Amino acid sequence: MQGTNAHWWFVGPALFLMVVILLMPIGIATGLSFTSYSLGNPGADFVGLENYEKIFTRSTYEKMFGATFRYVFVVVPLSVGLGLGAALLINSTRRLGDLYKTIYFLPVMAALIAMAIVWEFAFHPTIGIVNSTLERGCGTFLESWSWYANGCERGFPLWLTDRNYAIWTVAFIGIWQGFGFNMVLYLAGLTSVPRELYHAAEMDGAQTAWDRFWLVTWPMLGPTTVFVVTISFIRSFQVFDTVEAFYPQGGGPSKSVYVMMFAIYEKAIQQNLMGIGAAITVVFLAFVMFLTLVQRWLIERRVHYS
């Protein structure tokens, strides 16, 4: 009997931690999402689906979904693509490879709040380096681009305060901050690709670098890509620091950068509306889980395991 139950001594602590750290908080948040609870109140009224109805019917939360998905579906593919490209370039270089790795990985190590302040100065409409650099290019062949010509004539955008550009500016910073992390993951994946496969591919007629990448490298990076895309989705949905640093009083101009994590912080912490904050959290977890499962299913259909 003792030998039969011995396995519980090994899996028991892990199951206990999973329940306490993962499942219990999700269950508590789900329960609170059906109430009007706020910190300091002795009780809470059961409101049923009222909080969820607000999330899916009010214009403020419509902007929240729009800002979140615009950010995610811009940052994820570009940060993954740039990370893969940087990894391939560094893996193929014979000199200064470690230096390039350090340079590309610096944004990951930097404190994002501090870097947000630097980017805020960089995007300043008058003294920022971005608009100053663009203005120096006026009068060149770049003015054949209508957007650039209009900028030279009327002034370049207020990147952080214009509702048409704010979310894309924050997304640019997210790409800058995230692709170095993806690069490191892809570099680790590239080291596991057997060199014999490239020799075999060359013997079968794969003479160009593109042929070798498409026939050997990309299939062998399948498991790495599944992990990188999953992590990138989760990290993108969790964007908060940059938005809070740029727009501490709200979600940017006309709520154009009102992402879900900031909405949770605003409702639950700033306004002490724990019920609606918990409801947004549950919706946030549901979206992350759904998109993660979908992209894993799509990508793993093309994964080749060695």
LODO-550685 format. One record per residue (C-alpha): x, y, z; residue number from 1; chain. Coordinates in nm, 2 decimals, always signed. Example, Ala and Ser with C-alpha at 12.3 -4.5 7.8 and 13.67 -1.06 7.14 Angstrom:
<pts>
(pt (+1.23, -0.45, +0.78), 1, "A")
(pt (+1.37, -0.11, +0.71), 2, "A")
</pts>
This chain:
<pts>
(pt (+0.00, +0.00, +0.00), 1, "A")
(pt (+0.28, +0.23, +0.09), 2, "A")
(pt (+0.46, +0.16, -0.24), 3, "A")
(pt (+0.13, +0.22, -0.43), 4, "A")
(pt (+0.09, +0.57, -0.29), 5, "A")
(pt (+0.45, +0.67, -0.30), 6, "A")
(pt (+0.41, +0.87, -0.62), 7, "A")
(pt (+0.18, +1.12, -0.43), 8, "A")
(pt (+0.49, +1.22, -0.23), 9, "A")
(pt (+0.65, +1.34, -0.56), 10, "A")
(pt (+0.35, +1.49, -0.74), 11, "A")
(pt (+0.17, +1.62, -0.43), 12, "A")
(pt (+0.38, +1.93, -0.37), 13, "A")
(pt (+0.36, +2.03, -0.74), 14, "A")
(pt (-0.02, +1.98, -0.74), 15, "A")
(pt (-0.06, +2.18, -0.42), 16, "A")
(pt (+0.14, +2.47, -0.55), 17, "A")
(pt (-0.05, +2.46, -0.88), 18, "A")
(pt (-0.38, +2.48, -0.70), 19, "A")
(pt (-0.27, +2.75, -0.46), 20, "A")
(pt (-0.07, +2.97, -0.70), 21, "A")
(pt (-0.26, +2.91, -1.03), 22, "A")
(pt (-0.61, +2.77, -0.99), 23, "A")
(pt (-0.72, +2.93, -0.67), 24, "A")
(pt (-0.65, +3.29, -0.78), 25, "A")
(pt (-0.83, +3.23, -1.11), 26, "A")
(pt (-1.13, +3.08, -0.91), 27, "A")
(pt (-1.13, +3.38, -0.67), 28, "A")
(pt (-1.12, +3.63, -0.96), 29, "A")
(pt (-1.40, +3.45, -1.14), 30, "A")
(pt (-1.61, +3.46, -0.83), 31, "A")
(pt (-1.54, +3.83, -0.77), 32, "A")
(pt (-1.63, +3.91, -1.14), 33, "A")
(pt (-2.00, +3.83, -1.06), 34, "A")
(pt (-2.01, +4.08, -0.77), 35, "A")
(pt (-1.98, +4.45, -0.71), 36, "A")
(pt (-1.70, +4.40, -0.45), 37, "A")
(pt (-1.46, +4.67, -0.36), 38, "A")
(pt (-1.18, +4.68, -0.11), 39, "A")
(pt (-1.28, +4.80, +0.23), 40, "A")
(pt (-1.65, +4.69, +0.20), 41, "A")
(pt (-1.76, +4.42, +0.44), 42, "A")
(pt (-1.97, +4.25, +0.18), 43, "A")
(pt (-2.05, +4.25, -0.19), 44, "A")
(pt (-2.37, +4.23, -0.39), 45, "A")
(pt (-2.41, +3.95, -0.65), 46, "A")
(pt (-2.47, +4.12, -0.99), 47, "A")
(pt (-2.46, +3.82, -1.22), 48, "A")
(pt (-2.33, +3.89, -1.57), 49, "A")
(pt (-2.37, +4.27, -1.53), 50, "A")
(pt (-1.99, +4.33, -1.53), 51, "A")
(pt (-1.94, +4.12, -1.84), 52, "A")
(pt (-2.23, +4.30, -2.01), 53, "A")
(pt (-2.05, +4.63, -1.94), 54, "A")
(pt (-1.73, +4.50, -2.09), 55, "A")
(pt (-1.90, +4.38, -2.42), 56, "A")
(pt (-2.14, +4.67, -2.47), 57, "A")
(pt (-1.98, +5.00, -2.35), 58, "A")
(pt (-1.77, +5.20, -2.59), 59, "A")
(pt (-1.48, +5.24, -2.34), 60, "A")
(pt (-1.42, +4.87, -2.34), 61, "A")
(pt (-1.46, +4.85, -2.72), 62, "A")
(pt (-1.17, +5.08, -2.74), 63, "A")
(pt (-0.99, +4.86, -2.49), 64, "A")
(pt (-1.03, +4.55, -2.71), 65, "A")
(pt (-0.93, +4.75, -3.02), 66, "A")
(pt (-0.61, +4.89, -2.87), 67, "A")
(pt (-0.51, +4.55, -2.72), 68, "A")
(pt (-0.55, +4.36, -3.04), 69, "A")
(pt (-0.39, +4.62, -3.26), 70, "A")
(pt (-0.09, +4.61, -3.03), 71, "A")
(pt (-0.07, +4.23, -3.01), 72, "A")
(pt (-0.11, +4.16, -3.38), 73, "A")
(pt (+0.15, +4.42, -3.47), 74, "A")
(pt (+0.41, +4.34, -3.20), 75, "A")
(pt (+0.39, +3.96, -3.22), 76, "A")
(pt (+0.46, +3.90, -3.59), 77, "A")
(pt (+0.72, +4.17, -3.62), 78, "A")
(pt (+0.91, +4.09, -3.30), 79, "A")
(pt (+0.91, +3.72, -3.40), 80, "A")
(pt (+1.02, +3.79, -3.76), 81, "A")
(pt (+1.29, +4.03, -3.65), 82, "A")
(pt (+1.41, +3.80, -3.38), 83, "A")
(pt (+1.44, +3.51, -3.64), 84, "A")
(pt (+1.62, +3.74, -3.89), 85, "A")
(pt (+1.87, +3.87, -3.63), 86, "A")
(pt (+1.94, +3.51, -3.51), 87, "A")
(pt (+2.00, +3.39, -3.87), 88, "A")
(pt (+2.24, +3.68, -3.93), 89, "A")
(pt (+2.43, +3.64, -3.61), 90, "A")
(pt (+2.45, +3.27, -3.66), 91, "A")
(pt (+2.60, +3.31, -4.00), 92, "A")
(pt (+2.86, +3.57, -3.90), 93, "A")
(pt (+3.21, +3.47, -3.80), 94, "A")
(pt (+3.32, +3.79, -3.63), 95, "A")
(pt (+3.17, +4.00, -3.36), 96, "A")
(pt (+2.88, +3.76, -3.30), 97, "A")
(pt (+2.89, +3.81, -2.92), 98, "A")
(pt (+2.89, +4.18, -2.96), 99, "A")
(pt (+2.58, +4.18, -3.18), 100, "A")
(pt (+2.41, +3.95, -2.93), 101, "A")
(pt (+2.48, +4.19, -2.65), 102, "A")
(pt (+2.36, +4.49, -2.85), 103, "A")
(pt (+2.03, +4.33, -2.96), 104, "A")
(pt (+1.97, +4.19, -2.61), 105, "A")
(pt (+2.02, +4.53, -2.43), 106, "A")
(pt (+1.66, +4.64, -2.46), 107, "A")
(pt (+1.55, +4.32, -2.29), 108, "A")
(pt (+1.78, +4.39, -1.99), 109, "A")
(pt (+1.69, +4.76, -1.96), 110, "A")
(pt (+1.43, +4.87, -1.71), 111, "A")
(pt (+1.13, +4.95, -1.93), 112, "A")
(pt (+1.01, +5.23, -1.71), 113, "A")
(pt (+1.35, +5.41, -1.75), 114, "A")
(pt (+1.35, +5.34, -2.12), 115, "A")
(pt (+1.00, +5.47, -2.16), 116, "A")
(pt (+1.12, +5.81, -2.02), 117, "A")
(pt (+1.40, +5.80, -2.28), 118, "A")
(pt (+1.15, +5.72, -2.56), 119, "A")
(pt (+0.92, +6.00, -2.44), 120, "A")
(pt (+1.20, +6.25, -2.49), 121, "A")
(pt (+1.29, +6.09, -2.82), 122, "A")
(pt (+0.93, +6.13, -2.95), 123, "A")
(pt (+0.89, +6.49, -2.82), 124, "A")
(pt (+0.74, +6.70, -3.10), 125, "A")
(pt (+1.00, +6.98, -3.08), 126, "A")
(pt (+1.32, +6.87, -2.90), 127, "A")
(pt (+1.29, +6.49, -2.98), 128, "A")
(pt (+1.54, +6.32, -3.19), 129, "A")
(pt (+1.28, +6.15, -3.41), 130, "A")
(pt (+1.11, +6.46, -3.55), 131, "A")
(pt (+1.44, +6.65, -3.56), 132, "A")
(pt (+1.59, +6.37, -3.78), 133, "A")
(pt (+1.28, +6.37, -4.00), 134, "A")
(pt (+1.30, +6.74, -4.04), 135, "A")
(pt (+1.66, +6.72, -4.16), 136, "A")
(pt (+1.55, +6.50, -4.44), 137, "A")
(pt (+1.31, +6.75, -4.58), 138, "A")
(pt (+1.41, +6.86, -4.93), 139, "A")
(pt (+1.55, +6.52, -5.02), 140, "A")
(pt (+1.42, +6.24, -5.24), 141, "A")
(pt (+1.21, +6.12, -4.95), 142, "A")
(pt (+0.96, +6.39, -5.02), 143, "A")
(pt (+0.83, +6.18, -5.30), 144, "A")
(pt (+0.65, +5.99, -5.03), 145, "A")
(pt (+0.33, +6.19, -4.97), 146, "A")
(pt (+0.32, +6.13, -4.59), 147, "A")
(pt (+0.67, +6.26, -4.56), 148, "A")
(pt (+0.60, +6.56, -4.79), 149, "A")
(pt (+0.30, +6.65, -4.57), 150, "A")
(pt (+0.51, +6.62, -4.26), 151, "A")
(pt (+0.77, +6.86, -4.41), 152, "A")
(pt (+0.50, +7.10, -4.50), 153, "A")
(pt (+0.27, +7.09, -4.19), 154, "A")
(pt (+0.49, +6.94, -3.93), 155, "A")
(pt (+0.55, +6.58, -3.83), 156, "A")
(pt (+0.30, +6.39, -3.60), 157, "A")
(pt (+0.27, +6.42, -3.22), 158, "A")
(pt (+0.37, +6.06, -3.18), 159, "A")
(pt (+0.25, +6.01, -2.83), 160, "A")
(pt (-0.05, +6.25, -2.81), 161, "A")
(pt (-0.21, +6.20, -3.15), 162, "A")
(pt (-0.47, +5.93, -3.13), 163, "A")
(pt (-0.39, +5.81, -3.48), 164, "A")
(pt (-0.03, +5.74, -3.40), 165, "A")
(pt (-0.01, +5.67, -3.02), 166, "A")
(pt (-0.08, +5.29, -3.03), 167, "A")
(pt (+0.16, +5.24, -3.32), 168, "A")
(pt (+0.43, +5.43, -3.13), 169, "A")
(pt (+0.38, +5.21, -2.82), 170, "A")
(pt (+0.38, +4.90, -3.05), 171, "A")
(pt (+0.71, +5.02, -3.20), 172, "A")
(pt (+0.86, +5.03, -2.85), 173, "A")
(pt (+0.72, +4.69, -2.78), 174, "A")
(pt (+0.89, +4.55, -3.09), 175, "A")
(pt (+1.22, +4.72, -3.00), 176, "A")
(pt (+1.20, +4.57, -2.65), 177, "A")
(pt (+1.09, +4.22, -2.74), 178, "A")
(pt (+1.27, +4.11, -3.05), 179, "A")
(pt (+1.61, +4.07, -2.87), 180, "A")
(pt (+1.45, +3.81, -2.64), 181, "A")
(pt (+1.31, +3.62, -2.94), 182, "A")
(pt (+1.65, +3.64, -3.11), 183, "A")
(pt (+1.81, +3.46, -2.81), 184, "A")
(pt (+1.55, +3.18, -2.82), 185, "A")
(pt (+1.60, +3.13, -3.19), 186, "A")
(pt (+1.98, +3.12, -3.15), 187, "A")
(pt (+1.93, +2.84, -2.90), 188, "A")
(pt (+1.72, +2.66, -3.15), 189, "A")
(pt (+1.97, +2.71, -3.43), 190, "A")
(pt (+2.24, +2.54, -3.23), 191, "A")
(pt (+2.03, +2.22, -3.22), 192, "A")
(pt (+2.00, +2.19, -3.60), 193, "A")
(pt (+2.24, +1.91, -3.71), 194, "A")
(pt (+2.49, +2.02, -3.97), 195, "A")
(pt (+2.45, +1.69, -4.15), 196, "A")
(pt (+2.10, +1.79, -4.27), 197, "A")
(pt (+2.25, +2.09, -4.46), 198, "A")
(pt (+2.50, +1.86, -4.63), 199, "A")
(pt (+2.22, +1.62, -4.72), 200, "A")
(pt (+2.01, +1.90, -4.85), 201, "A")
(pt (+2.30, +2.03, -5.07), 202, "A")
(pt (+2.34, +1.68, -5.21), 203, "A")
(pt (+1.97, +1.68, -5.30), 204, "A")
(pt (+2.00, +2.01, -5.49), 205, "A")
(pt (+1.94, +2.28, -5.22), 206, "A")
(pt (+2.22, +2.51, -5.34), 207, "A")
(pt (+2.08, +2.86, -5.23), 208, "A")
(pt (+2.06, +2.99, -4.88), 209, "A")
(pt (+1.68, +3.02, -4.92), 210, "A")
(pt (+1.65, +2.66, -5.01), 211, "A")
(pt (+1.85, +2.55, -4.71), 212, "A")
(pt (+1.65, +2.77, -4.48), 213, "A")
(pt (+1.31, +2.66, -4.62), 214, "A")
(pt (+1.39, +2.28, -4.64), 215, "A")
(pt (+1.61, +2.24, -4.33), 216, "A")
(pt (+1.62, +2.54, -4.09), 217, "A")
(pt (+1.26, +2.64, -4.08), 218, "A")
(pt (+1.12, +2.29, -4.02), 219, "A")
(pt (+1.38, +2.22, -3.75), 220, "A")
(pt (+1.29, +2.54, -3.58), 221, "A")
(pt (+0.93, +2.44, -3.55), 222, "A")
(pt (+0.93, +2.36, -3.18), 223, "A")
(pt (+1.12, +2.68, -3.11), 224, "A")
(pt (+0.87, +2.88, -3.31), 225, "A")
(pt (+0.58, +2.74, -3.12), 226, "A")
(pt (+0.75, +2.85, -2.79), 227, "A")
(pt (+0.85, +3.19, -2.92), 228, "A")
(pt (+0.51, +3.28, -3.06), 229, "A")
(pt (+0.34, +3.16, -2.74), 230, "A")
(pt (+0.57, +3.37, -2.52), 231, "A")
(pt (+0.54, +3.67, -2.75), 232, "A")
(pt (+0.16, +3.65, -2.74), 233, "A")
(pt (+0.16, +3.64, -2.36), 234, "A")
(pt (+0.42, +3.92, -2.32), 235, "A")
(pt (+0.22, +4.14, -2.57), 236, "A")
(pt (-0.11, +4.09, -2.39), 237, "A")
(pt (+0.07, +4.18, -2.06), 238, "A")
(pt (+0.19, +4.52, -2.19), 239, "A")
(pt (+0.15, +4.78, -1.91), 240, "A")
(pt (+0.47, +4.95, -1.81), 241, "A")
(pt (+0.50, +5.16, -2.12), 242, "A")
(pt (+0.14, +5.27, -2.12), 243, "A")
(pt (+0.14, +5.36, -1.75), 244, "A")
(pt (+0.47, +5.56, -1.80), 245, "A")
(pt (+0.33, +5.75, -2.09), 246, "A")
(pt (-0.03, +5.79, -1.98), 247, "A")
(pt (-0.06, +5.75, -1.60), 248, "A")
(pt (-0.40, +5.93, -1.59), 249, "A")
(pt (-0.57, +5.73, -1.87), 250, "A")
(pt (-0.53, +5.52, -2.18), 251, "A")
(pt (-0.37, +5.78, -2.40), 252, "A")
(pt (-0.55, +6.02, -2.63), 253, "A")
(pt (-0.92, +5.93, -2.67), 254, "A")
(pt (-0.84, +5.59, -2.50), 255, "A")
(pt (-0.64, +5.48, -2.81), 256, "A")
(pt (-0.38, +5.30, -2.59), 257, "A")
(pt (-0.63, +5.17, -2.34), 258, "A")
(pt (-0.50, +4.81, -2.33), 259, "A")
(pt (-0.65, +4.54, -2.11), 260, "A")
(pt (-0.38, +4.53, -1.84), 261, "A")
(pt (-0.40, +4.91, -1.79), 262, "A")
(pt (-0.78, +4.87, -1.78), 263, "A")
(pt (-0.75, +4.61, -1.50), 264, "A")
(pt (-0.51, +4.84, -1.31), 265, "A")
(pt (-0.74, +5.15, -1.35), 266, "A")
(pt (-1.06, +4.97, -1.25), 267, "A")
(pt (-0.93, +4.75, -0.97), 268, "A")
(pt (-0.65, +4.96, -0.82), 269, "A")
(pt (-0.72, +5.33, -0.90), 270, "A")
(pt (-1.10, +5.32, -0.89), 271, "A")
(pt (-1.13, +5.03, -0.64), 272, "A")
(pt (-1.39, +4.85, -0.86), 273, "A")
(pt (-1.27, +4.50, -0.79), 274, "A")
(pt (-1.57, +4.33, -0.95), 275, "A")
(pt (-1.53, +4.49, -1.30), 276, "A")
(pt (-1.15, +4.46, -1.26), 277, "A")
(pt (-1.19, +4.08, -1.20), 278, "A")
(pt (-1.42, +4.05, -1.49), 279, "A")
(pt (-1.17, +4.21, -1.72), 280, "A")
(pt (-0.91, +3.98, -1.58), 281, "A")
(pt (-1.12, +3.67, -1.66), 282, "A")
(pt (-1.18, +3.80, -2.02), 283, "A")
(pt (-0.81, +3.87, -2.05), 284, "A")
(pt (-0.72, +3.51, -1.94), 285, "A")
(pt (-0.98, +3.37, -2.18), 286, "A")
(pt (-0.83, +3.56, -2.47), 287, "A")
(pt (-0.48, +3.46, -2.39), 288, "A")
(pt (-0.57, +3.10, -2.36), 289, "A")
(pt (-0.78, +3.09, -2.67), 290, "A")
(pt (-0.52, +3.26, -2.89), 291, "A")
(pt (-0.24, +3.05, -2.74), 292, "A")
(pt (-0.43, +2.73, -2.82), 293, "A")
(pt (-0.52, +2.84, -3.17), 294, "A")
(pt (-0.17, +2.95, -3.27), 295, "A")
(pt (-0.02, +2.63, -3.12), 296, "A")
(pt (-0.26, +2.42, -3.32), 297, "A")
(pt (-0.18, +2.61, -3.64), 298, "A")
(pt (+0.20, +2.61, -3.59), 299, "A")
(pt (+0.23, +2.25, -3.47), 300, "A")
(pt (+0.07, +2.13, -3.78), 301, "A")
(pt (+0.39, +2.23, -3.95), 302, "A")
(pt (+0.63, +2.13, -3.68), 303, "A")
(pt (+0.88, +1.86, -3.75), 304, "A")
(pt (+1.04, +1.70, -3.45), 305, "A")
(pt (+1.38, +1.53, -3.48), 306, "A")
</pts>
